[in-house]
Amino acid sequence: MKELIEMIAKALVDSPDQVVVRAIEGEQSTVLELRVAPNDLGKVIG
């Protein structure tokens, strides 16, 4: 799933080299954290 999120995010933004996806695993769930360049934030949210 992490790789899929990273691939989609890199396709949406102007600075794909600044895309970072981090998986934080808990006991019952996994949280995926996505970081992009500040000027690409609107493209990912929208």
HELIX and SHEET records of a PDB file:
HELIX    1   1 LYS A    2  LEU A   12  1                                  11    
HELIX    2   2 PRO A   16  GLN A   18  5                                   3    
HELIX    3   3 PRO A   38  ASP A   40  5                                   3    
HELIX    4   4 LEU A   41  ILE A   45  1                                   5    
SHEET    1   A 2 VAL A  20  GLU A  25  0                                        
SHEET    2   A 2 THR A  30  ARG A  35 -1                                        
END                                                                             
